[in-house]
Amino acid sequence: MKSWIELNSKNLKHNLDIFKKKANGSKVLFAVKANAYGHGLKEILSITKDLNSFEYYGVDSISEAKLVKDIDKNKNILILGWSDEDELELAIREEIEFVAPSIGYLEKANRIASKLNRKGMVHLKVETGTSRLGADPEELAGILENFPYENLVIKGIYSHFANIEDTTDHSYARKQLKIFNKFLKKIGKNDFIKHFSCSASSLLFPETYFDMVRVGISAYGFWPSKQTYVSFNEKNGGEIELKPVLSWYSKVAQVKDLDRGTYISYGLTYKTYDRSEIVVIPVGYYDGYNRELSNISKVIINGDASPVRGRVCMDMFMSEVTHIKGVREGDRVILIGEENGESITVDFLADLAGTINYEFISRLNPMIPRIVI
């Protein structure tokens, strides 16, 4: 293999156990959408299928839901994304729970369920200030006074925070929570599963737990943001350790000796200042190693940090190893991971690339082999 990803099963179990304990009796939804945040859906499911640290899987589509159902038949599945009519019909046929983000969507789902002579199981999405999928709370409350869709069963009611990660000022999140609580009070007592909490609010605000906590990025060992980490430590004094599940490796494809003044890669963006030794690494932006990492990132080879030289190409990039003795073709290259006191984290690479850890890991090429350890 020229490149592979390793998944630490113990770390994933450790992180999920943390949130099960923090949920304090509430259900836990483990988000595995976007190919399990780039970790590999099938491989993550092979770890979690026998765990009792959560009750729900959260996916984006019916295709993800069917894959989950084939591997783990013992947990509930909620499709959090939008589904067109064909996908919605499949969800109802498969008895998979799905989101209804509008009154018109409820009407469509009811019509499809009636045609199939089935019951559709819905979670109503309440718009509280994110301006994405979601129904107006006043309009939704009016519908719930005398719910007219006899072929639909309401399983849950939920919303989503817009600004709880990117700031240490959580006033907007509290405003959203106030809207949601007002809505719940208006519709009165019911048996619906109420959920609002994401990874950040699960770490910071127990008052957002309701009946179920949704955990995504942090189940994989990442803090949702630096601000969340700061807020948590100010509030709790750093009582938990999230452990990264993913490491990423490649191999040295070729070692080359270059004369002083030799250009490296496209665009001639790097020129050697002295005689140099470089290696070619068979990974590029197609694999998810962002082009923005050109000339500023590093890898670890034989326990030493090795800087990226020149532009990252589609399928390869170069790194300088002049200072590392005895590098040979086939030597292991650490893209994400640690060795001999050197460390490269997803957050480090995401910062260099001008993005966030969510985007970096979710864009790792799904064709890269994932190995559970």
C-alpha positions as MATLAB code, in Angstrom:
seq = 'MKSWIELNSKNLKHNLDIFKKKANGSKVLFAVKANAYGHGLKEILSITKDLNSFEYYGVDSISEAKLVKDIDKNKNILILGWSDEDELELAIREEIEFVAPSIGYLEKANRIASKLNRKGMVHLKVETGTSRLGADPEELAGILENFPYENLVIKGIYSHFANIEDTTDHSYARKQLKIFNKFLKKIGKNDFIKHFSCSASSLLFPETYFDMVRVGISAYGFWPSKQTYVSFNEKNGGEIELKPVLSWYSKVAQVKDLDRGTYISYGLTYKTYDRSEIVVIPVGYYDGYNRELSNISKVIINGDASPVRGRVCMDMFMSEVTHIKGVREGDRVILIGEENGESITVDFLADLAGTINYEFISRLNPMIPRIVI';
ca = [
       0.000    0.000    0.000;
       1.299    3.406   -0.877;
      -0.948    5.047    1.712;
      -3.168    3.796    4.519;
      -5.144    4.995    7.532;
      -5.105    3.249   10.897;
      -8.076    3.441   13.278;
      -7.513    2.951   16.993;
     -10.511    0.982   18.256;
      -9.629    1.519   21.931;
      -9.600    5.281   21.482;
     -12.995    5.274   19.782;
     -14.501    3.200   22.591;
     -12.857    5.494   25.157;
     -14.388    8.612   23.581;
     -17.869    7.109   23.241;
     -17.773    5.963   26.862;
     -16.988    9.546   27.910;
     -20.121   10.878   26.245;
     -22.320    8.054   27.463;
     -21.267    8.935   30.987;
     -21.718   12.675   30.417;
     -25.190   12.100   28.951;
     -26.289   11.118   32.443;
     -29.092    8.798   31.375;
     -29.992   10.464   28.079;
     -29.651    8.501   24.870;
     -26.568    9.039   22.704;
     -26.569    9.416   18.912;
     -23.214    8.652   17.277;
     -22.868   10.581   14.020;
     -21.273    8.474   11.278;
     -22.251   10.646    8.316;
     -19.676   11.679    5.677;
     -18.004    8.266    5.698;
     -17.790    8.417    9.509;
     -16.155   11.861    9.320;
     -13.628   10.491    6.852;
     -12.599    7.582    9.057;
     -14.333    4.913    6.974;
     -17.949    3.960    7.677;
     -17.606    0.194    7.345;
     -14.479    0.116    9.470;
     -15.969    2.285   12.217;
     -19.099    0.118   12.261;
     -16.939   -2.974   12.693;
     -15.751   -1.429   15.964;
     -19.076   -0.110   17.250;
     -21.606   -2.770   16.242;
     -21.374   -4.548   19.594;
     -21.011   -1.475   21.818;
     -23.734   -0.347   24.215;
     -22.385    3.193   24.692;
     -24.955    4.696   22.284;
     -28.451    3.971   20.988;
     -28.637    5.783   17.641;
     -26.532    6.184   14.527;
     -26.784    9.521   12.736;
     -26.297    9.425    8.944;
     -26.805   11.846    6.076;
     -28.516    9.642    3.483;
     -30.476    6.480    2.873;
     -27.405    4.867    1.257;
     -25.451    5.376    4.480;
     -28.428    4.200    6.515;
     -28.740    0.946    4.561;
     -25.041    0.214    4.996;
     -25.341    0.806    8.747;
     -28.442   -1.395    8.952;
     -26.678   -4.237    7.139;
     -23.853   -4.223    9.690;
     -25.614   -3.282   12.948;
     -29.263   -4.295   13.216;
     -29.544   -3.564   16.934;
     -29.478    0.235   16.995;
     -31.785    2.916   15.678;
     -30.770    4.967   12.645;
     -31.701    8.586   11.961;
     -31.166   10.175    8.542;
     -30.195   13.756    9.399;
     -29.866   14.987    5.813;
     -32.428   15.831    3.149;
     -33.898   13.001    1.085;
     -35.667   13.264   -2.269;
     -38.857   11.291   -2.967;
     -37.133    8.084   -4.071;
     -34.832    8.130   -1.041;
     -37.708    8.952    1.264;
     -39.660    6.003   -0.090;
     -36.697    3.723    0.649;
     -36.402    5.093    4.179;
     -40.073    4.357    4.845;
     -39.804    0.878    3.318;
     -36.733    0.126    5.455;
     -38.397    1.545    8.599;
     -35.560    4.017    9.081;
     -36.196    7.263   10.932;
     -35.778   10.482    8.951;
     -35.932   14.239    9.350;
     -38.919   16.307    8.269;
     -37.719   19.918    7.878;
     -40.967   21.550    6.726;
     -44.744   21.202    6.622;
     -44.572   20.515    2.895;
     -42.117   17.701    3.542;
     -44.490   16.179    6.082;
     -47.245   16.215    3.473;
     -44.979   14.506    0.940;
     -43.822   11.885    3.453;
     -47.409   11.165    4.490;
     -48.446   10.707    0.853;
     -45.571    8.274    0.204;
     -46.243    6.330    3.407;
     -49.930    6.062    2.475;
     -49.028    4.713   -0.974;
     -46.767    2.100    0.629;
     -49.277    1.285    3.382;
     -46.477    1.878    5.892;
     -45.785    4.241    8.770;
     -43.077    6.834    8.291;
     -41.024    7.595   11.420;
     -40.078   11.260   11.546;
     -38.034   13.668   13.634;
     -39.348   17.204   13.262;
     -36.629   19.803   12.692;
     -37.333   23.106   14.442;
     -35.709   26.248   13.036;
     -34.177   28.187   15.942;
     -31.622   30.356   14.164;
     -29.310   28.345   11.908;
     -31.351   29.067    8.741;
     -30.775   25.618    7.289;
     -33.303   22.801    7.130;
     -36.057   23.395    9.656;
     -39.671   24.496   10.138;
     -40.890   27.664   11.769;
     -41.623   26.853   15.446;
     -44.970   28.670   15.462;
     -46.146   26.909   12.317;
     -44.954   23.549   13.603;
     -46.637   24.036   16.972;
     -49.897   24.761   15.164;
     -49.658   21.523   13.195;
     -48.959   19.524   16.341;
     -52.163   20.703   18.012;
     -54.020   18.269   15.780;
     -51.426   16.331   13.804;
     -53.163   15.562   10.478;
     -50.726   13.049    8.988;
     -52.081    9.659    9.943;
     -49.347    7.720    8.136;
     -46.530    9.379   10.069;
     -45.287    8.657   13.576;
     -43.399   11.425   15.348;
     -40.325    9.879   16.957;
     -38.457   13.046   17.824;
     -38.217   16.836   17.799;
     -34.901   18.603   17.519;
     -32.842   21.597   16.473;
     -29.188   22.481   15.861;
     -26.845   25.176   17.156;
     -25.429   27.784   14.775;
     -22.726   29.409   16.892;
     -21.656   27.262   19.787;
     -18.232   26.191   18.492;
     -16.691   29.282   16.918;
     -16.847   31.520   19.952;
     -16.490   31.689   23.721;
     -19.556   33.956   23.773;
     -22.491   31.561   23.860;
     -25.262   34.158   23.989;
     -26.606   33.204   20.551;
     -26.667   29.531   21.504;
     -28.612   30.411   24.642;
     -31.030   32.421   22.502;
     -31.604   29.358   20.313;
     -32.062   27.157   23.367;
     -34.644   29.618   24.714;
     -36.609   29.410   21.448;
     -36.516   25.615   21.567;
     -37.640   25.486   25.201;
     -40.477   27.913   24.449;
     -41.556   25.653   21.588;
     -41.470   22.553   23.802;
     -43.544   24.307   26.447;
     -46.104   25.320   23.840;
     -46.604   21.791   22.466;
     -46.935   20.361   25.975;
     -46.093   16.967   27.383;
     -45.374   14.226   24.871;
     -43.302   11.100   24.317;
     -41.136   12.493   21.530;
     -37.359   12.195   21.803;
     -36.147   15.772   22.219;
     -32.568   16.490   21.138;
     -30.466   19.569   20.520;
     -26.973   18.837   21.787;
     -23.964   18.465   19.464;
     -20.378   17.646   20.494;
     -19.646   21.193   21.684;
     -22.820   21.596   23.745;
     -22.409   18.059   25.090;
     -19.059   19.151   26.482;
     -20.191   22.547   27.722;
     -23.908   22.644   28.614;
     -25.785   19.779   30.328;
     -29.004   21.809   30.002;
     -28.956   20.986   26.274;
     -29.022   17.211   26.735;
     -32.806   16.680   26.819;
     -33.573   13.054   25.851;
     -30.651   12.469   23.510;
     -27.138   13.810   22.922;
     -25.737   13.871   19.374;
     -21.988   13.316   19.254;
     -19.973   13.695   16.070;
     -16.459   15.137   15.816;
     -15.557   14.521   19.455;
     -16.377   10.817   19.301;
     -13.439   10.587   16.916;
     -11.156   12.329   19.402;
     -11.255   15.937   18.225;
     -12.295   19.104   20.021;
     -14.907   20.917   17.905;
     -12.798   24.089   18.057;
     -10.110   25.843   20.065;
     -12.842   28.001   21.585;
     -14.703   24.918   22.808;
     -11.496   23.624   24.386;
     -10.877   26.965   26.116;
     -14.474   27.227   27.329;
     -14.436   23.665   28.630;
     -11.213   24.128   30.546;
     -12.373   27.404   32.062;
     -15.551   25.693   33.216;
     -14.278   22.231   34.138;
     -10.516   22.386   34.542;
      -9.728   19.851   31.805;
     -11.292   16.749   33.324;
     -11.440   14.643   30.132;
      -9.037   13.479   27.471;
     -10.314   12.977   23.949;
      -8.134   10.475   22.090;
      -7.723   10.718   18.285;
      -8.848    7.589   16.467;
      -7.145    8.227   13.136;
      -3.517    8.078   11.997;
      -2.384    8.373    8.359;
       0.713    6.854    6.776;
       2.505    6.559    3.452;
       5.896    5.381    2.172;
       8.951    6.903    0.537;
       8.544    6.279   -3.209;
      11.916    7.666   -4.287;
      14.989    9.382   -2.811;
      16.665   12.063   -4.943;
      19.887   14.091   -4.574;
      19.518   17.632   -5.901;
      22.110   20.252   -6.704;
      21.938   23.755   -5.297;
      19.473   25.928   -7.220;
      17.221   23.041   -8.302;
      13.484   23.735   -8.506;
      10.970   21.334   -6.951;
       7.447   20.599   -8.273;
       4.926   22.638  -10.239;
       5.182   26.382  -10.476;
       8.847   26.415   -9.383;
       7.731   27.623   -5.935;
      10.745   26.131   -4.139;
      14.448   26.211   -5.082;
      17.137   24.415   -3.090;
      19.640   26.641   -1.281;
      22.319   23.969   -1.128;
      22.843   20.365   -2.130;
      19.722   18.638   -0.855;
      18.160   15.238   -0.495;
      14.437   14.967   -1.040;
      11.913   12.153   -1.058;
       8.824   11.692   -3.191;
       5.711   10.704   -1.190;
       2.888    9.101   -3.231;
       0.031   11.116   -1.681;
      -1.573   14.300   -3.010;
      -4.624   16.512   -2.923;
      -6.708   13.756   -4.524;
      -6.098   11.782   -1.329;
      -7.054   14.736    0.866;
      -3.591   16.189    1.476;
      -4.560   19.773    0.660;
      -2.683   21.774   -1.959;
      -2.607   24.619    0.579;
      -0.043   22.558    2.552;
       2.556   23.235   -0.159;
       5.856   24.524    1.260;
       4.498   24.932    4.796;
       3.641   21.480    6.117;
       5.769   18.626    7.414;
       5.806   14.852    7.705;
       7.666   12.491   10.022;
      10.251   10.095    8.588;
      12.354    7.829   10.790;
      11.335    9.818   13.860;
      12.297   13.259   12.499;
      10.224   16.095   11.101;
      10.715   16.602    7.382;
       9.424   19.775    5.665;
       7.271   19.727    2.550;
       9.078   21.274   -0.418;
       7.289   22.599   -3.479;
       3.660   22.323   -4.433;
       1.515   19.368   -3.427;
       0.490   17.580   -6.633;
      -2.618   15.555   -7.378;
      -1.054   12.244   -6.374;
       2.307   13.062   -4.768;
       4.422   15.651   -2.998;
       8.047   16.104   -1.979;
       9.755   16.506    1.366;
      13.355   17.337    2.295;
      15.376   14.776    4.276;
      18.866   16.290    3.973;
      19.115   16.291    7.774;
      17.913   12.689    8.204;
      20.466    9.953    7.699;
      19.791    6.739    5.820;
      16.352    7.396    4.369;
      15.484    4.687    1.863;
      12.749    3.857   -0.581;
       9.903    2.121    1.264;
      10.509    3.834    4.630;
       7.295    4.719    6.473;
       6.083    8.322    6.319;
       3.735    9.677    9.003;
       1.255   12.201    7.652;
      -0.950   12.267   10.778;
       0.377   10.727   13.967;
       3.394   10.820   16.239;
       6.783    9.234   16.682;
       9.897    9.950   18.746;
       8.400   13.088   20.309;
       7.336   14.531   16.946;
       3.608   14.986   16.334;
       1.397   15.967   13.416;
      -2.275   16.454   14.281;
      -5.343   17.011   12.125;
      -5.802   20.396   13.789;
      -2.240   21.383   12.849;
      -2.790   20.473    9.189;
      -6.254   22.057    9.099;
      -4.853   25.327   10.475;
      -2.115   25.347    7.830;
      -4.679   24.647    5.116;
      -6.945   27.447    6.342;
      -9.815   25.156    7.261;
     -11.217   23.181   10.207;
     -10.637   19.646   11.436;
     -14.146   18.641   10.272;
     -13.387   19.455    6.645;
      -9.875   18.037    6.625;
     -10.816   14.569    7.858;
     -14.123   14.307    5.988;
     -12.286   14.916    2.701;
      -9.811   12.061    3.138;
     -10.220    9.904    0.057;
     -12.570    6.978    0.861;
     -10.461    4.739   -1.390;
      -7.493    4.909    1.006;
      -7.421    1.590    2.911;
      -8.582    1.861    6.545;
      -7.087   -0.616    9.004;
      -8.615   -1.178   12.450;
      -6.021   -1.731   15.181;
];
